[in-house]
Amino acid sequence: MAERSSWSLSGALRGMFQRPTIDESTWDDLEYALITADFGADVAEAIIEELHAKVDRYHTTDPRDLKRMLRETIEERLSNFDTTLKLSERPAVVLVVGVNGVGKTTTIGKFAKFIGNFGRTVVVGAADTFRAAAVDQLATWAERAGAAIVRPQHPGQDPASVAYQTVEYAQRTGTEIVIIDTAGRLHTKGGLMDELSKIKRVVEKQAPIAEVLLVLDATTGQNGVQQANAFIEHAGVTGLVLTKLDGSAKGGFVLAVQERTGLPIKLVGQGEGIGDLTGFTPHVFAEKLVGA
């Protein structure tokens, strides 16, 4: 994972950990740095309290010890969640949900490529049938990823029937992984959730749903979580995908969003390229965030 100063704490913390001792200004500056990095006030306060206790327990005044403890504390908190993708079923069916504009369609293409890199066969279902542009865009990304695609047979086709046909295709051809795109219109939450429930019911008659992944735009921070609450509450989400973890995104959001939603981050995207989606590893992330 490439270190980016825009989301990494390490730049802000570098001078702090080169001081001769831990004093009151160290704690004030650390709390400010955590809040600025979008950990959120509650999470930042909890981390500071935990670090205070560790510093007292080990009777240290060395800022280098504090840095190590900070890294370990962040890793421990991130590791409270199981970030493993559950894709053992055949076919393994993954529903991808999220509000429009978060990068859902491109994420599906990158996810298909990510899965394909492990030698798995993938079919993508274009069940966001209300936006013709979404189907065409998804087809482009599927082609780039080397994945098959099942398109609507006519404009406005029932999304659940497209999902059904996608799973049917996988069963007929022996395709291992099914990724189904869904609509993200939030102005009619009730209708959208009914539509997702229908897709789930139809698919589950054919095969178990392995994952329901919610795509969040990391640059929107806490606002993005609020926008996606309808999905979190009603869509049976099993994991999160964070897109745009570069640009103006702040790395603390990664921990804050897991603790706020109770959902594990399973994938992170950090660029525009087809290969810019990776699995989420707490140890690696904490090291890049704080600095080795």
LOVOVEX-927947 format. One line per field, with one value per residue (C-alpha): residue number from 0; x, y, z. Coordinates in Angstrom, 2 decimals, decimal comma, always signed. Example, Ala and Ser with C-alpha at 12.3 -4.5 7.8 and 13.67 -1.06 7.14 Angstrom:
% LOVOVEX-927947
nr [0:1]
c1 [+12,30:+13,67]
c2 [-4,50:-1,06]
c3 [+7,80:+7,14]
***
This chain:
% LOVOVEX-927947
nr [0:1:2:3:4:5:6:7:8:9:10:11:12:13:14:15:16:17:18:19:20:21:22:23:24:25:26:27:28:29:30:31:32:33:34:35:36:37:38:39:40:41:42:43:44:45:46:47:48:49:50:51:52:53:54:55:56:57:58:59:60:61:62:63:64:65:66:67:68:69:70:71:72:73:74:75:76:77:78:79:80:81:82:83:84:85:86:87:88:89:90:91:92:93:94:95:96:97:98:99:100:101:102:103:104:105:106:107:108:109:110:111:112:113:114:115:116:117:118:119:120:121:122:123:124:125:126:127:128:129:130:131:132:133:134:135:136:137:138:139:140:141:142:143:144:145:146:147:148:149:150:151:152:153:154:155:156:157:158:159:160:161:162:163:164:165:166:167:168:169:170:171:172:173:174:175:176:177:178:179:180:181:182:183:184:185:186:187:188:189:190:191:192:193:194:195:196:197:198:199:200:201:202:203:204:205:206:207:208:209:210:211:212:213:214:215:216:217:218:219:220:221:222:223:224:225:226:227:228:229:230:231:232:233:234:235:236:237:238:239:240:241:242:243:244:245:246:247:248:249:250:251:252:253:254:255:256:257:258:259:260:261:262:263:264:265:266:267:268:269:270:271:272:273:274:275:276:277:278:279:280:281:282:283:284:285:286:287:288:289:290:291]
c1 [+0,00:+1,65:+2,02:+0,19:+0,70:-2,94:-4,20:-1,16:-0,66:+3,06:+3,91:+1,96:+3,41:+7,03:+8,16:+6,11:+7,92:+11,34:+10,91:+13,08:+10,17:+6,41:+4,76:+1,33:+1,84:+2,52:-0,93:-2,64:-0,87:-1,60:-5,31:-5,44:-3,64:-6,07:-9,14:-7,68:-7,11:-10,87:-10,76:-13,68:-13,67:-14,95:-12,44:-9,57:-10,44:-10,65:-7,23:-5,65:-7,08:-5,73:-2,29:-2,22:-2,83:-0,08:+2,47:+1,69:+1,84:+5,26:+6,63:+8,02:+8,72:+10,20:+8,11:+9,35:+7,54:+4,39:+4,64:+4,92:+1,99:-0,11:+0,59:-0,22:-3,40:-4,71:-3,86:-5,58:-8,74:-8,76:-8,23:-11,41:-13,19:-12,86:-11,73:-11,76:-13,91:-16,24:-16,18:-16,10:-19,54:-19,78:-20,97:-20,16:-22,69:-21,72:-24,20:-22,62:-24,64:-24,07:-25,35:-24,79:-21,51:-19,32:-17,55:-19,65:-19,51:-15,75:-15,23:-17,06:-14,71:-11,69:-13,14:-13,62:-9,97:-8,88:-10,73:-9,42:-5,85:-6,39:-7,37:-11,12:-13,70:-16,12:-19,44:-20,88:-24,62:-25,79:-28,86:-28,78:-31,21:-32,57:-29,41:-28,43:-25,10:-24,39:-24,83:-22,49:-19,91:-20,05:-19,61:-16,46:-14,98:-15,95:-14,17:-11,05:-11,17:-11,60:-15,00:-18,21:-21,26:-25,00:-26,85:-30,56:-32,39:-34,41:-34,34:-35,85:-35,84:-36,64:-33,32:-34,15:-34,60:-31,16:-29,69:-31,47:-30,09:-26,59:-26,61:-28,16:-25,28:-22,74:-24,39:-24,63:-21,02:-19,33:-18,31:-17,04:-17,84:-20,96:-20,84:-24,19:-24,44:-27,51:-29,18:-28,10:-30,97:-31,58:-34,43:-36,88:-35,33:-38,34:-38,56:-34,81:-34,72:-37,73:-35,87:-32,75:-34,86:-36,44:-33,03:-31,86:-34,97:-34,68:-30,95:-31,24:-33,61:-30,69:-27,60:-26,57:-25,45:-21,82:-21,32:-23,25:-20,57:-21,31:-19,15:-18,25:-16,34:-13,56:-13,33:-16,84:-15,90:-18,64:-21,17:-20,79:-21,74:-24,88:-25,84:-25,42:-27,32:-30,34:-28,16:-26,49:-29,85:-31,82:-29,59:-27,89:-24,44:-21,58:-18,59:-17,35:-15,34:-13,61:-12,94:-10,81:-8,50:-6,23:-6,77:-8,29:-9,27:-8,09:-6,89:-8,53:-11,88:-10,88:-10,96:-13,86:-16,13:-15,58:-16,32:-19,35:-20,98:-19,77:-18,86:-15,43:-13,55:-12,85:-11,41:-9,77:-9,30:-6,54:-6,48:-8,20:-6,49:-8,02:-5,51:-6,04:-8,21:-6,68:-7,67:-7,52:-4,73:-4,85:-1,12:-0,02:-2,52:-1,58:+2,11:+1,56:-0,78:+1,54:+4,88:+7,09]
c2 [+0,00:+3,20:+5,85:+9,04:+12,14:+13,09:+10,21:+9,15:+10,38:+9,77:+13,23:+15,06:+12,83:+12,77:+15,80:+14,80:+11,49:+13,12:+15,19:+14,35:+13,28:+12,72:+15,77:+17,39:+19,07:+15,64:+14,44:+17,62:+17,48:+13,76:+14,20:+17,10:+15,01:+12,10:+14,32:+16,11:+12,70:+12,02:+9,45:+11,31:+12,80:+9,68:+7,30:+9,78:+10,19:+6,42:+5,92:+8,67:+7,10:+3,70:+5,14:+7,05:+3,77:+1,96:+4,75:+4,69:+0,90:+0,71:+3,87:+5,23:+8,81:+7,92:+9,25:+6,32:+3,97:+6,07:+5,81:+2,01:+1,86:+4,06:+1,80:-1,32:+0,22:+1,17:-2,28:-3,99:-1,95:-2,58:-6,29:-6,55:-7,11:-10,07:-8,58:-11,91:-12,14:-15,15:-16,57:-20,33:-21,12:-22,10:-19,92:-17,29:-14,48:-10,94:-8,05:-4,59:-1,71:+1,99:+5,45:+6,78:+8,64:+6,64:+4,76:+1,59:+0,65:+1,13:-0,70:-3,73:-3,77:-3,54:-6,23:-8,52:-7,97:-8,56:-11,89:-12,82:-12,30:-15,32:-17,46:-17,32:-16,92:-14,00:-12,90:-9,45:-8,81:-5,35:-5,13:-1,32:-1,29:+2,22:+3,87:+2,80:+4,57:+2,38:-0,79:+0,47:+1,64:-1,69:-3,56:-1,55:-2,33:-6,00:-6,27:-4,65:-7,11:-10,12:-10,90:-11,98:-9,73:-10,37:-7,30:-6,46:-7,91:-4,71:-1,20:-1,05:-4,82:-5,89:-5,87:-9,12:-10,93:-9,71:-11,01:-14,33:-14,62:-13,82:-16,60:-18,92:-18,09:-18,90:-22,23:-23,16:-22,25:-23,19:-19,57:-19,32:-15,77:-13,68:-9,90:-8,12:-4,35:-2,77:+0,63:+3,40:+5,87:+7,09:+9,52:+6,61:+4,62:+2,40:+1,42:+0,90:-1,38:-3,31:-3,77:-5,03:-7,40:-8,78:-9,32:-11,17:-13,36:-14,30:-15,04:-17,05:-19,46:-20,32:-19,95:-18,50:-14,86:-14,88:-11,15:-7,87:-5,21:-1,53:+0,90:+4,12:+7,12:+7,72:+11,40:+12,06:+10,78:+10,69:+12,22:+9,19:+6,90:+8,93:+8,77:+5,01:+4,32:+2,98:+0,28:-0,50:-0,82:-2,71:-4,35:-7,03:-5,55:-7,91:-5,71:-2,34:-1,27:+2,11:+3,91:+7,01:+6,43:+9,05:+12,67:+14,41:+11,24:+10,99:+7,62:+7,83:+7,34:+3,73:+2,93:+5,27:+3,74:+0,19:+1,22:+3,32:+0,71:-2,50:-3,69:-4,84:-3,17:-5,90:-3,97:-0,57:+1,39:+3,98:+5,00:+5,01:+1,98:-1,47:-2,90:-0,24:-2,33:-4,52:-6,56:-4,81:-5,80:-4,06:-4,54:-3,00:-0,17:+0,76:+0,77:+3,08:+5,31:+5,91:+5,19:+2,17]
c3 [+0,00:-1,15:+1,53:+0,71:+2,84:+2,33:+4,45:+6,44:+9,97:+9,79:+8,42:+11,14:+13,85:+12,75:+14,76:+17,76:+18,20:+17,82:+20,97:+24,00:+26,23:+26,48:+28,06:+28,15:+24,77:+23,24:+24,28:+23,07:+19,72:+19,31:+19,97:+17,51:+14,86:+15,31:+15,02:+11,99:+10,36:+10,68:+13,47:+15,05:+18,54:+20,31:+18,73:+19,20:+22,88:+23,40:+21,76:+23,89:+27,08:+26,08:+25,33:+28,63:+30,45:+28,52:+29,09:+32,82:+32,98:+31,35:+33,06:+29,81:+28,80:+25,39:+22,45:+20,33:+22,71:+22,33:+18,55:+18,72:+21,16:+18,87:+15,90:+17,93:+19,36:+15,91:+14,56:+17,50:+17,02:+13,27:+13,90:+15,97:+12,67:+10,30:+6,98:+5,11:+1,99:+2,25:-1,27:-0,73:-2,22:-5,88:-7,33:-4,68:-5,17:-4,14:-4,16:-4,40:-2,95:-2,36:-3,20:-6,70:-7,14:-4,75:-7,54:-7,30:-10,98:-11,32:-8,02:-9,44:-12,42:-10,12:-7,86:-10,85:-11,78:-8,16:-8,10:-11,56:-10,35:-8,09:-11,05:-10,40:-13,15:-12,76:-14,23:-13,56:-13,52:-14,63:-12,36:-12,12:-15,04:-14,51:-15,81:-19,32:-18,87:-15,82:-17,90:-20,63:-18,09:-16,27:-19,54:-20,28:-16,87:-17,07:-20,41:-18,97:-16,06:-18,31:-16,78:-18,50:-18,16:-18,19:-19,45:-19,27:-22,26:-22,64:-21,08:-17,59:-17,12:-13,57:-11,67:-9,88:-13,19:-14,36:-11,09:-11,64:-15,18:-13,93:-11,35:-13,93:-16,31:-13,60:-12,80:-16,48:-17,33:-14,05:-13,38:-9,81:-8,69:-9,41:-8,78:-9,08:-9,47:-7,87:-8,06:-5,71:-5,84:-2,30:-2,97:-2,67:+0,16:+0,68:-2,98:-3,23:-0,20:-1,48:-4,77:-2,97:-0,86:-4,02:-5,63:-2,51:-2,39:-6,06:-5,84:-2,64:-4,36:-6,65:-4,46:-1,08:-1,06:+0,05:+0,64:+0,47:+0,05:+0,66:-1,31:+0,54:-0,81:+1,75:+0,80:+2,14:+5,60:+8,22:+5,79:+3,57:+6,43:+7,08:+3,40:+3,42:+6,66:+4,77:+3,25:+6,57:+8,30:+5,67:+3,05:+5,15:+4,50:+5,43:+4,62:+3,38:+0,35:+0,69:-2,58:-3,23:-0,28:-1,78:-2,75:+0,27:+2,17:+5,75:+6,99:+10,41:+8,70:+8,08:+11,79:+12,56:+9,93:+11,21:+14,78:+13,85:+11,62:+13,24:+9,74:+8,54:+5,70:+3,17:+0,21:-0,34:-3,55:-3,89:-7,53:-10,89:-12,45:-12,90:-10,41:-7,72:-5,42:-2,73:+0,27:+3,63:+6,04:+9,47:+10,18:+6,88:+7,14:+10,71:+9,79:+6,83:+8,79:+11,74:+10,10:+10,67]
***
